[in-house]
Amino acid sequence: MLISYNWLKTYFGEKLLPPERLAEVLTLTAFEVESLEKRGDDFILDVKVLPDRACYALSHRGVAKEIAAALPNFKLNLSFKFNLKLGKDVPPVSIKIENPADCRRYIGRRVESVKVGESPKQLRDQLLAIGQRSVNNIVDAANFTMFDMGQPLHAFDADKVKGDITVRRAREGEEITTLDQKLVRLDPSVLVITDSQGPIAIAGIKGGKGVEVTEKTKNLILEAARFNPSLVRRASEKLGLRTDASKRFENNPAGVLAETGMVEFSAMLGGMLPDARFGELVDVYPEPEQIRTITISWSAISAALGVVVSKGEVLAAFDRLGIEAGERGDDLILSIPPDRRDLSMSEDIVEEIGRLIGYDKIPPAFPFKGGSKVGVPKDFYFEFKIRNILASLGFSEVMTPSFVMAGRGLLEIVKPIAADKAFFRESL
């Protein structure tokens, strides 16, 4: 993911480390920084976020949290000012979810008296720095919020939406024209957002052209949701629609992010549109997420790391990670932050402590050597023996590929690794 150094600096009151040093710290403690490029008065870090941390780290805020955890002297600033003009006469959005397993949370809000136009220069520059083009102030605010804190958001032209908003599976034969003018044929494996006339968006992936926000738009319906990550992943692969939104939804972000994202999206619009009137938040949340806890003993931490770690060091690491810790005898009862879905067992906790105190402080040790002798299976032994004998006699071994191009096989692969490897080989 592309991360703007200037964007990161907005999260810290103190002067941030130089870009080169910051990239080194991130690589040693959290993510590999694959490249660092100067663009104008900014530096862009290409951060390799692996799947286990993608649930919270595909955003500037996620990376900023890791910086604050790695550098205790740098305090994270998460205070925001919200100035919304609430309109009591703005009607609420009517939302229905057919199956809570498909859509675990859906938040909607109606906004009236908006003026769609060009975004402020600062916003355009921030998006351009990470390779995103400016569309208009509404779309740019949604995109900024997503890249800032990780929650995908969407806005519909409220006057083009007919009736209630319903989240359901597509019906056989339904179609939608996406914002990029592609006609997509749908089926029941795809989750969609609909009004009384049919699909208006492919859930978690792409909006529909029919309810697009344009310069003529006067009223909006804002959307923040949490969709089933497996459904989003399968639909995006099947339809060939890979988007920044789908990448985040398929990594199962925390449900609490939907509310945070909606509040910050609304606040940003409120700052740009002083005459806009905001309706109430309509939050359909059938099964709210519960706080997760992990229990681990003090002794288990030191035993797993192979070095004695003081209670002070452990508690300081938890504080930097936002993990609340309580004691019960020799055990620690840990309340895990909602966005840290990668923390699910005691071994994860040990790893977090190890990387923050520094693996370089843990003395190296040889692994335990068992008493039993490990033998070589006879099949493997004779196979390699025969191959070596034949090679010594001048024979050449040919290892043919299992996949071939079109015309050389009958059985086609649904997702080939390359265009010239789309069929199974039928013979030697």
ZICORUR-V869991 format. One record per pair of residues at least 24 apart in sequence whose C-alpha atoms are under 8 Angstrom apart, sorted by the first residue. I is the first residue (numbers start at 1). J is the second residue. D is the distance in Angstrom with one decimal. If there is no record, write none. Layout:
BEGIN
i=I j=J d=D
i=I j=J d=D
END
This chain:
BEGIN
i=1 j=45 d=8.0
i=1 j=46 d=5.5
i=1 j=47 d=5.1
i=1 j=48 d=6.3
i=1 j=49 d=6.9
i=1 j=58 d=6.8
i=2 j=44 d=6.3
i=2 j=45 d=5.7
i=2 j=46 d=4.7
i=2 j=47 d=6.3
i=2 j=130 d=5.6
i=3 j=44 d=5.6
i=3 j=45 d=5.0
i=3 j=46 d=6.3
i=3 j=47 d=6.9
i=3 j=59 d=7.9
i=3 j=60 d=6.4
i=3 j=130 d=6.7
i=4 j=42 d=6.9
i=4 j=43 d=6.1
i=4 j=44 d=4.8
i=4 j=45 d=6.5
i=4 j=60 d=7.8
i=4 j=126 d=7.9
i=4 j=129 d=6.8
i=4 j=130 d=6.6
i=5 j=42 d=6.3
i=5 j=43 d=5.3
i=5 j=44 d=6.0
i=5 j=45 d=7.1
i=6 j=42 d=5.9
i=6 j=43 d=7.3
i=7 j=60 d=7.3
i=7 j=126 d=7.4
i=8 j=60 d=6.4
i=8 j=61 d=7.7
i=8 j=64 d=6.3
i=11 j=61 d=7.8
i=11 j=64 d=6.9
i=11 j=76 d=5.7
i=11 j=77 d=5.1
i=11 j=78 d=6.9
i=12 j=74 d=6.7
i=12 j=75 d=6.2
i=12 j=76 d=5.4
i=12 j=77 d=5.6
i=13 j=74 d=8.0
i=13 j=75 d=7.3
i=13 j=76 d=7.7
i=13 j=77 d=6.9
i=14 j=74 d=6.5
i=14 j=75 d=7.7
i=16 j=74 d=7.7
i=19 j=43 d=6.9
i=25 j=67 d=7.9
i=25 j=70 d=7.4
i=26 j=66 d=7.6
i=26 j=67 d=6.9
i=26 j=70 d=7.9
i=29 j=70 d=6.6
i=29 j=355 d=5.7
i=29 j=356 d=6.6
i=29 j=358 d=7.7
i=30 j=66 d=6.9
i=30 j=355 d=7.8
i=39 j=129 d=7.3
i=42 j=129 d=7.8
i=44 j=129 d=7.5
i=44 j=130 d=7.3
i=51 j=251 d=7.3
i=52 j=342 d=5.7
i=53 j=340 d=7.9
i=53 j=342 d=6.2
i=54 j=248 d=7.4
i=54 j=251 d=6.0
i=55 j=248 d=7.1
i=55 j=251 d=5.1
i=55 j=252 d=5.7
i=55 j=253 d=4.8
i=55 j=254 d=7.4
i=55 j=339 d=6.8
i=55 j=340 d=7.2
i=55 j=341 d=6.6
i=55 j=342 d=7.5
i=56 j=150 d=6.9
i=56 j=253 d=6.5
i=56 j=254 d=8.0
i=56 j=339 d=5.6
i=56 j=340 d=6.4
i=56 j=341 d=7.9
i=57 j=150 d=7.6
i=58 j=147 d=7.4
i=58 j=150 d=5.9
i=58 j=248 d=7.1
i=59 j=146 d=7.2
i=59 j=147 d=5.0
i=59 j=148 d=5.3
i=59 j=149 d=5.3
i=59 j=150 d=4.9
i=60 j=147 d=6.4
i=60 j=148 d=4.9
i=60 j=149 d=6.3
i=60 j=150 d=7.9
i=61 j=148 d=5.8
i=61 j=149 d=5.2
i=61 j=150 d=7.7
i=62 j=149 d=6.9
i=62 j=150 d=7.7
i=65 j=321 d=7.9
i=68 j=320 d=7.0
i=69 j=317 d=7.6
i=69 j=320 d=4.7
i=69 j=321 d=5.8
i=69 j=356 d=7.4
i=70 j=320 d=8.0
i=70 j=356 d=6.1
i=72 j=320 d=7.0
i=81 j=267 d=7.8
i=82 j=264 d=7.9
i=82 j=267 d=5.3
i=83 j=267 d=6.3
i=83 j=270 d=6.5
i=83 j=271 d=7.0
i=84 j=266 d=7.6
i=84 j=267 d=6.3
i=84 j=270 d=5.4
i=84 j=271 d=7.9
i=84 j=277 d=7.6
i=84 j=278 d=6.9
i=85 j=270 d=7.4
i=85 j=274 d=7.8
i=85 j=275 d=7.8
i=85 j=276 d=6.9
i=85 j=277 d=5.3
i=85 j=278 d=6.1
i=86 j=277 d=5.5
i=86 j=278 d=4.7
i=86 j=279 d=6.0
i=86 j=280 d=7.6
i=87 j=277 d=5.1
i=87 j=278 d=5.5
i=87 j=279 d=5.7
i=88 j=279 d=6.9
i=89 j=279 d=7.9
i=90 j=277 d=7.4
i=90 j=278 d=6.9
i=90 j=279 d=5.0
i=90 j=280 d=7.9
i=91 j=279 d=6.5
i=92 j=279 d=6.2
i=92 j=280 d=6.2
i=92 j=281 d=7.6
i=92 j=282 d=6.8
i=93 j=164 d=7.5
i=93 j=165 d=7.7
i=93 j=221 d=7.6
i=93 j=282 d=6.5
i=94 j=164 d=5.1
i=94 j=165 d=6.1
i=94 j=282 d=7.8
i=95 j=164 d=6.0
i=95 j=165 d=4.9
i=95 j=166 d=5.8
i=95 j=167 d=7.9
i=95 j=282 d=7.8
i=95 j=284 d=7.3
i=96 j=164 d=7.4
i=96 j=165 d=6.3
i=96 j=166 d=4.7
i=96 j=167 d=6.3
i=96 j=284 d=7.9
i=97 j=166 d=5.8
i=97 j=167 d=4.8
i=97 j=168 d=6.6
i=97 j=284 d=7.9
i=98 j=166 d=7.3
i=98 j=167 d=6.2
i=98 j=168 d=5.4
i=99 j=168 d=7.0
i=100 j=286 d=6.4
i=100 j=287 d=7.8
i=101 j=228 d=6.8
i=102 j=168 d=7.8
i=102 j=191 d=7.4
i=102 j=227 d=6.1
i=102 j=228 d=5.0
i=102 j=231 d=7.4
i=103 j=167 d=7.1
i=103 j=225 d=7.6
i=103 j=226 d=6.1
i=103 j=227 d=4.4
i=103 j=228 d=5.8
i=104 j=225 d=7.7
i=104 j=226 d=5.6
i=104 j=227 d=5.9
i=104 j=228 d=6.9
i=104 j=255 d=7.8
i=104 j=285 d=6.4
i=104 j=286 d=6.8
i=104 j=287 d=7.1
i=105 j=225 d=5.3
i=105 j=226 d=5.1
i=105 j=227 d=7.1
i=105 j=255 d=6.9
i=105 j=258 d=7.8
i=105 j=283 d=7.4
i=105 j=284 d=5.7
i=105 j=285 d=4.6
i=105 j=286 d=7.0
i=106 j=223 d=7.3
i=106 j=224 d=6.1
i=106 j=225 d=4.3
i=106 j=226 d=6.5
i=106 j=258 d=7.9
i=106 j=283 d=6.0
i=106 j=284 d=5.3
i=106 j=285 d=6.6
i=107 j=223 d=5.9
i=107 j=224 d=5.2
i=107 j=225 d=5.9
i=107 j=258 d=7.3
i=107 j=259 d=7.2
i=107 j=262 d=7.6
i=107 j=281 d=6.7
i=107 j=282 d=5.5
i=107 j=283 d=4.4
i=107 j=284 d=6.2
i=108 j=221 d=6.6
i=108 j=222 d=5.5
i=108 j=223 d=4.9
i=108 j=224 d=6.6
i=108 j=281 d=6.0
i=108 j=282 d=5.2
i=108 j=283 d=6.6
i=109 j=221 d=5.6
i=109 j=222 d=5.2
i=109 j=223 d=7.0
i=109 j=278 d=7.4
i=109 j=279 d=5.9
i=109 j=280 d=6.1
i=109 j=281 d=5.1
i=109 j=282 d=6.2
i=110 j=158 d=7.4
i=110 j=219 d=7.4
i=110 j=220 d=5.6
i=110 j=221 d=4.5
i=110 j=222 d=6.3
i=110 j=278 d=6.3
i=110 j=279 d=5.2
i=110 j=280 d=7.4
i=111 j=219 d=5.7
i=111 j=220 d=5.0
i=111 j=221 d=6.3
i=111 j=222 d=7.6
i=111 j=276 d=6.6
i=111 j=277 d=5.7
i=111 j=278 d=4.6
i=111 j=279 d=5.9
i=112 j=218 d=6.5
i=112 j=219 d=4.4
i=112 j=220 d=6.4
i=112 j=276 d=5.7
i=112 j=277 d=5.2
i=112 j=278 d=6.5
i=113 j=218 d=5.4
i=113 j=219 d=5.9
i=113 j=275 d=6.5
i=113 j=276 d=4.9
i=113 j=277 d=6.4
i=114 j=217 d=7.4
i=114 j=218 d=5.1
i=114 j=219 d=6.0
i=114 j=220 d=7.6
i=114 j=273 d=6.5
i=114 j=275 d=7.0
i=114 j=276 d=5.1
i=114 j=277 d=7.9
i=115 j=215 d=7.5
i=115 j=217 d=7.3
i=115 j=218 d=6.3
i=115 j=273 d=6.9
i=116 j=214 d=6.9
i=116 j=215 d=5.1
i=116 j=216 d=7.3
i=116 j=217 d=6.6
i=116 j=218 d=7.7
i=117 j=215 d=6.3
i=137 j=272 d=7.9
i=138 j=213 d=7.9
i=138 j=269 d=7.1
i=141 j=265 d=6.5
i=141 j=268 d=6.5
i=141 j=269 d=6.8
i=142 j=265 d=6.2
i=145 j=261 d=6.8
i=145 j=264 d=7.0
i=145 j=265 d=6.1
i=146 j=261 d=7.6
i=149 j=261 d=7.3
i=150 j=248 d=7.2
i=150 j=253 d=8.0
i=150 j=257 d=7.7
i=151 j=224 d=7.6
i=151 j=248 d=7.5
i=151 j=253 d=7.6
i=151 j=257 d=6.0
i=151 j=258 d=6.3
i=151 j=261 d=5.6
i=152 j=204 d=7.8
i=152 j=224 d=6.9
i=152 j=225 d=8.0
i=152 j=245 d=5.3
i=152 j=248 d=7.2
i=152 j=249 d=7.6
i=152 j=261 d=7.8
i=153 j=222 d=7.5
i=153 j=223 d=5.8
i=153 j=224 d=5.1
i=153 j=225 d=7.7
i=153 j=245 d=8.0
i=153 j=261 d=7.4
i=153 j=262 d=7.5
i=153 j=265 d=7.9
i=154 j=207 d=7.7
i=154 j=222 d=6.0
i=154 j=223 d=5.1
i=154 j=224 d=6.9
i=155 j=213 d=7.1
i=155 j=220 d=6.3
i=155 j=221 d=5.6
i=155 j=222 d=4.5
i=155 j=223 d=6.0
i=156 j=211 d=5.5
i=156 j=212 d=6.0
i=156 j=213 d=6.0
i=156 j=220 d=5.6
i=156 j=221 d=5.1
i=156 j=222 d=6.5
i=156 j=223 d=8.0
i=157 j=211 d=5.3
i=157 j=212 d=5.9
i=157 j=213 d=5.1
i=157 j=214 d=7.9
i=157 j=217 d=6.0
i=157 j=218 d=7.7
i=157 j=219 d=6.1
i=157 j=220 d=4.9
i=157 j=221 d=6.4
i=158 j=211 d=7.7
i=158 j=219 d=5.3
i=158 j=220 d=4.6
i=158 j=221 d=5.2
i=159 j=217 d=7.9
i=159 j=218 d=8.0
i=159 j=219 d=6.6
i=159 j=220 d=7.7
i=160 j=210 d=7.3
i=160 j=211 d=5.4
i=161 j=195 d=6.2
i=161 j=211 d=6.5
i=162 j=195 d=5.6
i=162 j=196 d=5.7
i=162 j=197 d=6.8
i=163 j=195 d=5.7
i=163 j=196 d=5.3
i=164 j=195 d=5.6
i=164 j=196 d=6.5
i=165 j=193 d=6.8
i=165 j=194 d=5.7
i=165 j=195 d=5.0
i=165 j=196 d=7.8
i=166 j=193 d=5.8
i=166 j=194 d=5.2
i=166 j=195 d=6.2
i=167 j=191 d=7.2
i=167 j=192 d=6.0
i=167 j=193 d=4.8
i=167 j=194 d=6.4
i=167 j=203 d=8.0
i=168 j=192 d=5.7
i=168 j=193 d=6.6
i=168 j=194 d=7.5
i=170 j=199 d=7.6
i=174 j=198 d=7.9
i=174 j=199 d=7.8
i=175 j=199 d=7.5
i=176 j=200 d=7.1
i=176 j=201 d=7.6
i=176 j=208 d=6.5
i=177 j=208 d=5.7
i=177 j=209 d=5.7
i=177 j=210 d=7.4
i=178 j=206 d=6.5
i=178 j=207 d=5.8
i=178 j=208 d=4.3
i=178 j=209 d=5.1
i=179 j=206 d=7.2
i=179 j=207 d=5.9
i=179 j=208 d=5.3
i=179 j=209 d=4.5
i=179 j=212 d=7.1
i=180 j=209 d=7.6
i=181 j=209 d=7.0
i=184 j=239 d=7.5
i=189 j=231 d=7.5
i=189 j=235 d=7.0
i=190 j=231 d=6.9
i=190 j=232 d=7.8
i=190 j=235 d=5.6
i=191 j=231 d=7.0
i=191 j=232 d=7.6
i=191 j=235 d=7.8
i=203 j=227 d=7.2
i=203 j=232 d=7.2
i=204 j=232 d=6.2
i=204 j=245 d=6.1
i=204 j=246 d=5.4
i=204 j=249 d=6.3
i=205 j=232 d=7.0
i=205 j=236 d=6.7
i=205 j=241 d=7.1
i=205 j=242 d=7.3
i=205 j=243 d=6.2
i=205 j=245 d=5.9
i=205 j=246 d=4.9
i=206 j=241 d=7.9
i=206 j=243 d=7.5
i=206 j=245 d=8.0
i=222 j=262 d=7.7
i=223 j=262 d=7.3
i=224 j=258 d=5.2
i=224 j=259 d=7.2
i=224 j=261 d=6.9
i=224 j=262 d=5.8
i=225 j=255 d=7.9
i=225 j=258 d=5.5
i=226 j=252 d=8.0
i=226 j=253 d=7.5
i=226 j=254 d=7.9
i=226 j=255 d=6.0
i=226 j=258 d=6.7
i=228 j=252 d=7.6
i=253 j=339 d=6.5
i=253 j=341 d=7.9
i=254 j=338 d=5.8
i=254 j=339 d=5.0
i=254 j=341 d=7.5
i=255 j=288 d=7.9
i=255 j=289 d=7.0
i=255 j=338 d=7.9
i=256 j=338 d=7.2
i=256 j=339 d=7.9
i=257 j=339 d=7.8
i=291 j=335 d=6.7
i=291 j=336 d=6.9
i=291 j=337 d=7.7
i=291 j=338 d=6.9
i=292 j=335 d=6.0
i=292 j=336 d=5.6
i=292 j=337 d=7.9
i=292 j=338 d=7.6
i=293 j=333 d=6.6
i=293 j=334 d=5.3
i=293 j=335 d=4.6
i=293 j=336 d=5.9
i=294 j=333 d=6.0
i=294 j=334 d=5.2
i=294 j=335 d=6.8
i=294 j=336 d=7.4
i=294 j=344 d=7.2
i=294 j=345 d=6.3
i=294 j=346 d=6.5
i=295 j=331 d=6.5
i=295 j=332 d=5.6
i=295 j=333 d=4.8
i=295 j=334 d=6.2
i=295 j=346 d=6.8
i=296 j=331 d=5.5
i=296 j=332 d=5.3
i=296 j=333 d=6.9
i=296 j=346 d=5.8
i=297 j=330 d=5.5
i=297 j=331 d=4.1
i=297 j=332 d=5.7
i=298 j=330 d=6.0
i=298 j=331 d=6.2
i=298 j=332 d=7.0
i=299 j=330 d=7.7
i=301 j=350 d=5.8
i=304 j=350 d=7.1
i=305 j=350 d=7.1
i=305 j=354 d=6.9
i=305 j=362 d=7.2
i=306 j=362 d=7.0
i=306 j=363 d=7.7
i=307 j=362 d=6.2
i=307 j=363 d=7.4
i=313 j=357 d=7.5
i=314 j=353 d=6.6
i=317 j=352 d=8.0
i=317 j=353 d=6.1
i=317 j=356 d=6.6
i=317 j=357 d=7.6
i=318 j=353 d=7.8
i=400 j=428 d=7.4
i=401 j=425 d=7.6
END
